[in-house]
Amino acid sequence: MKIRLISFGYHYGIPENLDAIFDARGIKNPHNNKKLRKLTGLDKAVQDDVFSSAGIGEILSQIALAIARSRQKGKDEVTLGIGCSFGHHRSVALVEVYKDLSRVLGNDVTTVEHRDLNK
């Protein structure tokens, strides 16, 4: 199955044409840490911070379930959006780490887009 992952900031609106949306705003925000504020979810320090947060396992399970349901429906492609407040830290980190995890699991992540990373 081909998987398209899009990170975004709710502040800028929800992307169109998503098969499922996941909200990362409930995870602790690296923006509140002065050492991480100027970094993004592309940076390992931010990814480590995000993945040490309570609730991360639930979001990962929800993403895996959405992919499994799409596969059961016979879809050969799924587009998933992961959002946080401004699309710089939490959503980007989730997309980046999930991209690598999906490939290990044999899924084909064909597209990764960080829509609001440079806003």
C-alpha angles and dihedrals in degrees: 000000000000114000126199116195122196125184117200145163118245086216088072097043135262117293117246127243098032121154091205138002127212123196116217095176090102091065118089110273118240087204087076091061110081091210092055102034097094093043125080137218087271088072119087093225090059092044090052091049093049093047092051089061125108111251097033092111091055093054092048090050091050091051092049090048092051090052092048092050091050090050090050089053089056096250116153094196135038131185116208127188123203115191138189131166101289104357098247109103124008101032093043092049091049093050093047096048094040089051091059093042092050092053091052088052091052100256120137109235098193100172136027118184127179097195100183103026094111098041 
